[in-house]
């Protein structure tokens, strides 16, 4: 009995080696901080866009649209994917297309550099928020568009990006390119849908996103084929 009492006394006197904050609360805190840091970074965008009468920094609005679409398309997505989707275009204005030759080779150089820029930028913010290396690597792999055909995270991000473009940006893009004929639009839509999973294409065909009236028939034609 004396030995048992001694063990209890010694054990209660030892310093605690773990946080008293519940693990799920700590995870939530890191997630909330990461979201805040991503939004803060995108709030610096000097480019503006109006949505429903409200003036937004362009990339902040895009980030919110991405998160909203993820909630509709994959409502059970975990924290890593929610953050990857939120950071898809993080501070995109800092790597303008005009910095590279205006040809196909220059375009691909820009896209590769842009993906790396987004990945490294969000990695810094996630480190600041206290996420571990394994978690950060997973997010940056998706944001950096690594292994689209084999990485389910990258595929999900690409699905959401395609759905957001079709719902929110296709019409504006079309209005800027009135010179494009039907075949040009077929090619553009085909490139988008080829990057999307069968589930994302079905999401479109089942009417879960709002498509521009003038493009509905063409979109359906391309995706169905």
DAVENMO-V210988 format. One record per backbone hydrogen bond with DSSP energy under -1.0 kcal/mol. NH is the residue of the N-H (numbers start at 1). CO is the residue of the C=O. Records with the same first field share a line. If there is no record, write none. Layout:
NH=CO + CO
//
This chain:
5=1
6=2
7=3
8=4
9=5
10=6
11=7
12=8
13=9
26=22
27=23
28=24
29=25
30=26
31=27
32=28
33=29
34=30
35=31
36=32
37=33
38=34
39=35
40=36
41=37
42=38
43=39
44=41
45=42
49=56
51=54
54=51
56=49
58=47
61=57
62=58
63=59
64=60
65=61
66=62
67=63
68=64
69=65
70=66
71=67
72=68
73=69
74=70
77=74
82=78
83=79
84=80
85=81
86=82
87=83
88=85
90=87
92=89
94=91
95=92
99=96
100=97
103=101
107=103
108=104
109=105
110=106
111=107
112=108
113=109
114=110
115=111
116=112
117=113
118=114
119=115
120=116
121=117
122=118
123=119
124=120
125=121
126=122
127=123
128=124
129=125
130=127
131=126
136=132
137=133
138=134
139=135
140=136
141=137
142=138
143=139
144=140
145=142
146=141
150=147
151=147
155=151
156=152
157=153
158=154
159=155
160=156
161=157
162=158
163=159
164=160
165=161
166=162
167=163
168=164
169=165
170=165
173=169
174=170
175=171
176=172
177=174
180=177
185=181
186=182
187=183
188=184
189=185
190=186
191=187
192=188
193=189
194=190
201=197
202=198
203=199
204=200
205=201
206=202
207=204
208=203
215=212
216=212
219=215
220=216
221=217
222=218
223=219
224=220
225=221
//
